[in-house]
Amino acid sequence: MTTTTTTVTLPPGVTSTTLATTSTTTTTTTSTTTTTTTSTTTTTAPSLDLLVQIDGEDAGDNFGWSVASAGDVDGDETPDLIIGAPNTNPDGNSYAGSAYVYSGATHDLLFQVDGAAAFDGLGSSVASAGDLTGDGRSEVIVGGDGASVEVCSYAGAVPTVLFTIPIPVGAGAFGHSVASAGDINGDHIPDLIIGAYNASPDGRAGAGSVYVYSGATPHELLFQLDGVAEHDSFGYSVASAGDVDGVGTPEVIVGAYYADPGGLASAGSAYVYSGATHALLFQVNGEAADYDLGCSVAGVGDLNHDGYDEVIIGAERADPGGLANAGSAYVYSGATHELLFEIEGFYRNDYLGYSVSGAGDVDGDGTLDIIVGANTADVNGLDNSGAVYIYSGATHELLFQINGAADSDWLGASVSSAGDINGDGKAEVIISATGADPDDKSNAGSAYIYLGR
């Protein structure tokens, strides 16, 4: 049995809080099915207006490794933001990692969560946990490849580790991916999804596992899903799929980007599971070897207004039109499980689909949009500057494009809706460039919030 301690810190002048916890484990199994895909193409589009840029503090931080809306953490009725930087060295602990929660209204730092030990990598994944305590404020969930998962609260303007989920036995890379599950068990409290892509369930080395925990005390394990074969990396990406089957319970989507469906090495797979029964609803497989399908997954809401939520799946090394590693992202209907449309990388080695997310309604047309990152795209003659694309959920057309500013910025490393920060009825987006060099600090990283329009 192990014990971990993580520090949550306010800005200077306010006392920090700590919490220590211990570990447990359990196991279960899964099944498989398949679907097919079709394709469309993309075009160029204008950019959005920058609201604010937030920079990493030190060289090598890779600030922005993960970004997300935090929900309304401070109770001011404006959504806040959470940003991960797993390569920070708090208190001299190499790569212990950090996560930062910022006010959406003022853009000021509300509090910071630091890893407790060297190589915890805390901040490799971040998400809103939803309102777990019933006080009208959202909690946040922070994961790291080498650390327990922390759920933090900001009740009364005091940051607190609300609870810790320790690493289950054998759950390698536990916390590499985290997400709110929505209310899966019907107790009116959001639940949590945690991926461990290097877990070895039943001795299958690196098959990977995903754990769904109750958001209510005592935060028990509700169910576990396991990878089918060795080295599948099941759980590399996780998300709530929304209500895909229309029964009123949110589903879970899981990516296994190293899976070998049909013997195609690393073609990758993604799986959508019923929240109500935990049964597999449908599976999507990469079309060719080395597609890495499932490197990113997300629920995007009901795009076609049929009462069922859609999902998006990234395949960073797909070869659309014969363009090696241009990458693709696929949007699937929740109702039919069929492909609605495909987004394709423009050029070789763009790695479009490295990151995907629902964008919220960015253009204000009443339909949710989607956002996709291509973090190694070479834009305007810049090598690996990266790019981010926002597509209409209604027409599937490219609405906006944001380009990296310098060589090796890797813009699009992480993308997310930021919610409607300025209250104009349109969603903002948050994106990151983990290789950006603000103030000449190499790879300090930056995150950017852009206004919807």
C-alpha positions as CSV (number, residue, x, y, z in Angstrom):
1,M,0.0,0.0,0.0
2,T,1.4,3.4,-1.0
3,T,0.6,7.0,0.2
4,T,0.8,10.1,-2.0
5,T,0.6,13.8,-1.0
6,T,-0.3,16.6,-3.4
7,T,-0.2,20.3,-2.7
8,V,-2.9,22.7,-3.8
9,T,-1.7,26.3,-3.7
10,L,-3.4,29.7,-4.0
11,P,-1.6,32.7,-5.4
12,P,1.0,34.3,-3.1
13,G,-0.3,35.4,0.4
14,V,-2.8,32.6,0.9
15,T,-2.2,29.3,2.8
16,S,-2.1,26.1,0.8
17,T,-3.8,22.8,1.6
18,T,-2.7,19.2,1.4
19,L,-4.3,15.7,1.5
20,A,-2.8,12.2,1.8
21,T,-4.5,9.0,0.5
22,T,-3.9,5.3,0.0
23,S,-4.5,2.8,-2.9
24,T,-6.9,0.0,-4.0
25,T,-7.8,-2.1,-7.1
26,T,-10.4,-4.2,-8.9
27,T,-11.0,-5.8,-12.4
28,T,-13.6,-6.7,-15.1
29,T,-13.8,-7.4,-19.0
30,T,-15.2,-6.2,-22.4
31,S,-16.3,-7.2,-25.9
32,T,-16.0,-5.9,-29.6
33,T,-17.9,-5.0,-32.8
34,T,-17.0,-2.9,-36.0
35,T,-18.2,-0.1,-38.3
36,T,-17.0,1.5,-41.6
37,T,-16.0,5.0,-42.8
38,T,-16.4,7.5,-45.7
39,S,-14.6,10.8,-46.3
40,T,-14.9,14.6,-47.2
41,T,-12.2,17.3,-47.4
42,T,-11.4,20.7,-45.9
43,T,-10.6,24.3,-47.0
44,T,-8.9,27.4,-45.5
45,A,-10.8,29.9,-43.4
46,P,-10.2,33.1,-41.3
47,S,-8.9,33.2,-37.7
48,L,-10.6,34.2,-34.5
49,D,-9.8,37.1,-32.2
50,L,-7.4,36.4,-29.3
51,L,-8.9,37.1,-25.9
52,V,-5.9,36.3,-23.8
53,Q,-2.6,34.4,-23.9
54,I,-1.2,32.6,-20.8
55,D,2.4,31.5,-20.8
56,G,4.4,28.8,-19.0
57,E,6.8,30.0,-16.3
58,D,10.0,28.2,-17.1
59,A,11.8,26.6,-20.0
60,G,10.7,23.0,-20.6
61,D,7.4,23.3,-18.7
62,N,5.4,22.4,-21.8
63,F,2.6,24.5,-20.4
64,G,-0.7,23.6,-22.2
65,W,0.0,19.9,-22.5
66,S,-3.7,19.6,-21.5
67,V,-6.4,22.3,-21.5
68,A,-10.1,22.3,-20.7
69,S,-12.9,24.3,-19.4
70,A,-13.0,24.0,-15.7
71,G,-16.7,24.9,-15.4
72,D,-17.6,27.6,-12.9
73,V,-15.1,26.9,-10.1
74,D,-15.3,30.2,-8.2
75,G,-19.1,30.7,-8.4
76,D,-19.1,33.9,-10.4
77,E,-21.3,32.4,-13.1
78,T,-18.5,32.5,-15.7
79,P,-16.8,29.3,-16.8
80,D,-13.1,29.1,-15.7
81,L,-10.1,27.3,-17.3
82,I,-7.7,24.6,-16.3
83,I,-4.3,24.1,-17.9
84,G,-1.8,21.3,-17.3
85,A,2.0,21.4,-17.4
86,P,3.4,17.9,-16.5
87,N,7.1,18.9,-16.9
88,T,7.3,21.5,-14.2
89,N,9.6,21.0,-11.3
90,P,7.7,22.3,-8.2
91,D,9.8,22.4,-5.0
92,G,12.7,21.0,-7.0
93,N,10.9,17.8,-7.8
94,S,11.9,17.1,-11.4
95,Y,8.8,16.6,-13.7
96,A,6.4,16.4,-10.8
97,G,4.1,18.5,-12.9
98,S,1.5,21.1,-12.2
99,A,-2.1,22.2,-13.1
100,Y,-3.3,25.8,-13.0
101,V,-6.9,27.0,-12.7
102,Y,-7.6,30.5,-14.0
103,S,-10.7,32.7,-13.7
104,G,-12.6,33.0,-16.9
105,A,-13.8,36.5,-16.0
106,T,-10.4,38.1,-14.9
107,H,-7.9,35.5,-16.3
108,D,-6.2,35.6,-12.9
109,L,-4.7,32.4,-11.4
110,L,-7.2,31.1,-8.9
111,F,-5.0,28.2,-7.6
112,Q,-2.3,25.7,-8.6
113,V,-2.0,22.0,-8.0
114,D,1.6,20.6,-7.9
115,G,2.7,17.0,-8.1
116,A,4.2,15.6,-4.8
117,A,7.1,13.7,-6.2
118,A,9.6,13.6,-9.1
119,F,8.2,12.2,-12.3
120,D,4.6,12.3,-11.2
121,G,3.8,14.2,-14.4
122,L,0.7,15.8,-12.8
123,G,-1.2,17.8,-15.4
124,S,-0.8,15.4,-18.3
125,S,-4.6,15.4,-18.2
126,V,-7.1,17.9,-16.8
127,A,-10.9,18.2,-16.9
128,S,-13.9,19.7,-15.2
129,A,-15.4,17.1,-12.8
130,G,-18.7,18.9,-12.6
131,D,-20.4,19.8,-9.4
132,L,-19.6,16.9,-7.0
133,T,-20.6,18.7,-3.8
134,G,-23.9,20.3,-4.7
135,D,-22.7,23.8,-3.9
136,G,-23.2,25.1,-7.5
137,R,-19.5,25.2,-8.2
138,S,-17.5,22.8,-10.4
139,E,-14.7,20.7,-9.1
140,V,-11.6,19.8,-11.3
141,I,-9.9,16.5,-11.9
142,V,-6.1,16.3,-12.6
143,G,-4.2,13.3,-13.7
144,G,-0.5,12.3,-14.3
145,D,1.1,9.2,-15.7
146,G,3.0,8.6,-12.4
147,A,0.6,9.9,-9.8
148,S,-2.7,9.4,-8.1
149,V,-5.6,11.3,-9.6
150,E,-6.6,14.5,-7.7
151,V,-10.1,16.0,-7.5
152,C,-9.9,19.6,-6.3
153,S,-12.5,22.1,-5.0
154,Y,-12.4,25.9,-4.6
155,A,-15.3,26.2,-2.2
156,G,-15.2,29.5,-0.2
157,A,-12.2,30.7,-2.3
158,V,-10.0,28.1,-0.6
159,P,-8.4,25.4,-2.8
160,T,-8.7,21.9,-1.3
161,V,-7.9,18.4,-2.5
162,L,-11.5,17.1,-2.2
163,F,-10.4,13.5,-2.6
164,T,-7.6,11.4,-4.2
165,I,-8.1,8.3,-6.4
166,P,-5.0,6.1,-5.8
167,I,-3.4,4.1,-8.5
168,P,-4.9,0.6,-8.7
169,V,-2.4,-2.3,-8.6
170,G,-0.9,-2.8,-12.0
171,A,-2.6,0.2,-13.6
172,G,0.4,1.6,-15.5
173,A,0.0,5.3,-16.7
174,F,-3.1,5.7,-14.5
175,G,-4.4,9.2,-15.0
176,H,-2.9,9.7,-18.4
177,S,-6.4,10.5,-19.5
178,V,-9.3,11.8,-17.3
179,A,-12.8,13.1,-17.9
180,S,-16.1,13.7,-16.3
181,A,-18.5,10.8,-17.1
182,G,-21.6,12.7,-16.4
183,D,-24.2,11.1,-14.1
184,I,-23.8,7.4,-15.0
185,N,-25.3,5.8,-11.9
186,G,-28.4,8.1,-11.6
187,D,-27.5,9.6,-8.2
188,H,-27.5,13.2,-9.6
189,I,-23.8,13.5,-9.0
190,P,-21.3,13.5,-11.9
191,D,-19.0,10.5,-12.1
192,L,-15.4,10.2,-13.3
193,I,-13.5,8.4,-16.0
194,I,-9.8,7.6,-15.7
195,G,-7.6,5.8,-18.3
196,A,-4.5,3.7,-17.6
197,Y,-3.2,2.8,-21.1
198,N,-0.3,0.8,-19.8
199,A,-2.3,-1.4,-17.4
200,S,-2.0,-5.2,-17.9
201,P,-5.4,-6.7,-17.1
202,D,-5.3,-10.5,-16.7
203,G,-1.6,-10.5,-17.6
204,R,-2.1,-8.8,-21.0
205,A,0.9,-6.5,-21.0
206,G,0.0,-2.9,-22.0
207,A,-3.6,-3.8,-23.0
208,G,-4.8,-0.9,-20.9
209,S,-7.8,-0.3,-18.7
210,V,-10.4,2.4,-17.9
211,Y,-11.9,2.9,-14.5
212,V,-15.3,4.7,-13.9
213,Y,-15.6,6.0,-10.3
214,S,-18.6,7.4,-8.5
215,G,-18.4,11.1,-7.9
216,A,-20.3,10.6,-4.6
217,T,-18.6,9.6,-1.4
218,P,-17.0,7.1,-0.9
219,H,-16.1,7.4,-4.6
220,E,-16.2,3.6,-5.2
221,L,-15.3,2.0,-8.5
222,L,-18.5,1.6,-10.6
223,F,-17.0,-0.5,-13.3
224,Q,-13.8,-1.2,-15.2
225,L,-13.2,-1.8,-18.9
226,D,-10.2,-3.6,-20.2
227,G,-8.2,-3.7,-23.4
228,V,-8.6,-6.8,-25.6
229,A,-5.0,-7.6,-26.5
230,E,-1.4,-6.9,-25.4
231,H,-0.1,-3.4,-26.2
232,D,-3.5,-2.0,-27.3
233,S,-3.0,1.0,-25.1
234,F,-6.8,1.0,-24.3
235,G,-7.5,4.1,-22.3
236,Y,-4.9,6.3,-24.0
237,S,-7.9,8.7,-24.5
238,V,-11.2,8.8,-22.7
239,A,-14.3,11.0,-22.7
240,S,-18.0,11.1,-22.0
241,A,-19.8,10.4,-25.2
242,G,-23.0,12.1,-24.1
243,D,-26.3,10.2,-24.5
244,V,-25.5,8.2,-27.6
245,D,-28.3,5.7,-27.3
246,G,-31.1,8.1,-26.1
247,V,-31.9,6.3,-22.9
248,G,-31.0,9.2,-20.7
249,T,-27.6,7.9,-19.3
250,P,-24.3,9.2,-20.7
251,E,-22.0,6.8,-22.5
252,V,-18.2,6.4,-22.3
253,I,-15.9,6.5,-25.3
254,V,-12.4,5.0,-25.1
255,G,-9.5,5.1,-27.5
256,A,-6.9,2.3,-28.0
257,Y,-4.6,3.8,-30.6
258,Y,-2.1,0.9,-30.7
259,A,-4.8,-1.8,-31.2
260,D,-4.3,-4.1,-34.2
261,P,-7.9,-4.7,-35.6
262,G,-7.9,-7.2,-38.4
263,G,-4.2,-7.7,-37.9
264,L,-3.4,-4.1,-39.0
265,A,-0.6,-3.1,-36.7
266,S,-1.4,0.1,-34.7
267,A,-4.4,0.9,-36.9
268,G,-6.1,1.8,-33.7
269,S,-9.7,1.4,-32.4
270,A,-12.2,3.4,-30.4
271,Y,-15.1,2.0,-28.4
272,V,-18.4,3.4,-27.2
273,Y,-19.9,1.8,-24.1
274,S,-23.4,2.1,-22.7
275,G,-23.4,4.0,-19.4
276,A,-26.5,2.1,-18.3
277,T,-25.4,-1.5,-19.0
278,H,-21.6,-1.0,-19.6
279,A,-22.0,-3.1,-22.8
280,L,-20.2,-2.2,-26.0
281,L,-22.5,-0.2,-28.3
282,F,-20.2,0.1,-31.2
283,Q,-16.5,0.1,-32.2
284,V,-14.6,2.0,-34.9
285,N,-11.4,0.6,-36.4
286,G,-8.5,2.3,-38.2
287,E,-8.6,1.5,-42.0
288,A,-4.9,0.8,-42.3
289,A,-1.8,0.0,-40.3
290,D,-0.3,2.9,-38.3
291,Y,-3.4,5.1,-38.4
292,D,-3.4,5.6,-34.6
293,L,-7.1,5.8,-34.6
294,G,-8.3,6.6,-31.0
295,C,-5.3,8.8,-30.1
296,S,-8.0,11.3,-29.2
297,V,-11.7,11.0,-28.6
298,A,-14.5,13.3,-27.5
299,G,-18.2,13.7,-27.2
300,V,-19.4,16.7,-29.3
301,G,-23.1,16.9,-28.4
302,D,-26.1,16.6,-30.7
303,L,-24.9,18.1,-34.0
304,N,-27.8,17.0,-36.2
305,H,-30.6,17.7,-33.7
306,D,-32.0,14.2,-33.7
307,G,-31.9,13.8,-29.9
308,Y,-28.7,11.6,-29.9
309,D,-25.2,12.8,-29.2
310,E,-22.3,12.4,-31.6
311,V,-18.7,11.5,-31.1
312,I,-15.4,12.5,-32.7
313,I,-12.3,10.2,-33.0
314,G,-8.8,11.3,-34.1
315,A,-6.4,9.3,-36.2
316,E,-3.2,11.3,-36.2
317,R,-1.3,9.2,-38.7
318,A,-4.1,8.5,-41.2
319,D,-3.1,8.9,-44.9
320,P,-6.1,10.6,-46.5
321,G,-5.7,10.9,-50.3
322,G,-2.4,9.2,-50.0
323,L,-0.9,12.0,-47.8
324,A,1.3,10.1,-45.3
325,N,0.5,11.1,-41.7
326,A,-1.7,14.0,-42.8
327,G,-4.2,12.7,-40.2
328,S,-8.0,12.6,-40.0
329,A,-10.8,13.0,-37.6
330,Y,-14.1,11.2,-37.9
331,V,-17.5,12.3,-36.6
332,Y,-20.0,9.5,-35.9
333,S,-23.7,9.6,-35.4
334,G,-24.9,8.5,-32.0
335,A,-28.2,7.3,-33.5
336,T,-26.9,5.1,-36.3
337,H,-23.3,4.7,-35.4
338,E,-22.5,5.6,-39.0
339,L,-19.9,8.2,-40.1
340,L,-21.4,11.6,-40.6
341,F,-18.2,13.2,-42.0
342,E,-14.4,13.1,-42.0
343,I,-12.0,15.9,-41.6
344,E,-8.7,15.4,-43.4
345,G,-5.2,16.9,-42.9
346,F,-4.1,19.3,-45.6
347,Y,-0.5,18.0,-46.1
348,R,1.9,15.2,-45.2
349,N,2.8,14.9,-41.5
350,D,0.2,17.4,-40.3
351,Y,-1.0,14.9,-37.7
352,L,-4.5,16.3,-37.8
353,G,-6.6,14.6,-35.1
354,Y,-3.8,14.6,-32.6
355,S,-6.4,16.5,-30.5
356,V,-10.2,16.7,-30.9
357,S,-13.0,18.2,-28.9
358,G,-16.5,19.7,-28.9
359,A,-16.1,23.4,-29.4
360,G,-19.5,24.6,-28.2
361,D,-21.5,26.9,-30.4
362,V,-18.7,29.1,-31.7
363,D,-20.5,30.8,-34.5
364,G,-23.9,31.3,-32.7
365,D,-26.0,29.5,-35.2
366,G,-27.7,27.3,-32.6
367,T,-25.7,24.1,-33.5
368,L,-22.6,22.9,-31.6
369,D,-19.3,23.0,-33.5
370,I,-16.1,20.9,-33.3
371,I,-12.4,21.7,-32.9
372,V,-9.4,19.7,-34.2
373,G,-5.7,20.1,-33.6
374,A,-2.9,19.4,-36.1
375,N,0.1,20.1,-34.0
376,T,2.9,19.3,-36.5
377,A,1.4,21.2,-39.5
378,D,3.8,23.4,-41.4
379,V,1.9,26.6,-41.9
380,N,3.2,29.7,-43.7
381,G,6.6,28.1,-44.2
382,L,7.1,27.4,-40.5
383,D,8.2,23.9,-39.5
384,N,5.9,22.1,-37.0
385,S,4.2,25.4,-36.1
386,G,0.9,23.6,-35.8
387,A,-2.7,24.6,-36.6
388,V,-6.2,24.4,-35.1
389,Y,-9.4,24.1,-37.1
390,I,-13.0,24.8,-36.1
391,Y,-15.7,23.1,-38.1
392,S,-19.4,23.8,-38.3
393,G,-21.5,21.2,-36.7
394,A,-24.4,22.2,-39.0
395,T,-22.7,22.3,-42.4
396,H,-19.4,20.4,-41.6
397,E,-17.5,23.3,-43.3
398,L,-14.3,24.8,-42.0
399,L,-15.3,28.0,-40.1
400,F,-12.0,29.2,-38.6
401,Q,-8.3,28.3,-38.7
402,I,-5.7,29.4,-36.1
403,N,-2.0,29.0,-37.1
404,G,1.1,28.5,-35.0
405,A,3.4,31.6,-34.8
406,A,6.8,30.0,-34.9
407,D,8.8,26.9,-35.8
408,S,8.1,24.0,-33.4
409,D,5.3,25.7,-31.5
410,W,3.1,22.6,-31.9
411,L,-0.1,24.6,-31.8
412,G,-3.0,22.2,-31.4
413,A,-1.3,20.0,-28.8
414,S,-4.6,20.3,-26.8
415,V,-7.9,21.9,-27.7
416,S,-11.2,22.4,-25.9
417,S,-14.3,24.6,-25.7
418,A,-13.8,27.2,-23.0
419,G,-17.6,27.9,-22.6
420,D,-19.2,31.3,-23.1
421,I,-16.7,33.4,-21.1
422,N,-17.9,36.9,-22.2
423,G,-21.6,36.2,-22.1
424,D,-22.3,37.0,-25.8
425,G,-24.0,33.6,-26.4
426,K,-21.1,32.2,-28.4
427,A,-18.5,29.8,-27.1
428,E,-14.9,30.6,-26.7
429,V,-12.1,28.0,-27.3
430,I,-8.9,27.3,-25.5
431,I,-5.9,25.8,-27.4
432,S,-2.2,25.3,-26.6
433,A,1.2,25.4,-28.1
434,T,3.4,23.2,-25.9
435,G,6.6,24.1,-27.8
436,A,6.1,27.8,-27.8
437,D,9.0,29.9,-26.4
438,P,7.4,32.9,-24.6
439,D,10.1,35.4,-23.5
440,D,12.7,33.2,-25.2
441,K,12.0,30.4,-22.6
442,S,12.4,27.3,-24.8
443,N,9.4,25.0,-24.7
444,A,7.8,26.9,-21.8
445,G,4.5,26.6,-23.7
446,S,1.5,28.8,-24.1
447,A,-2.3,28.6,-24.0
448,Y,-4.6,30.9,-25.9
449,I,-8.3,31.7,-25.4
450,Y,-10.0,32.8,-28.6
451,L,-13.4,34.6,-28.8
452,G,-16.3,32.9,-30.6
453,R,-17.9,35.0,-33.4
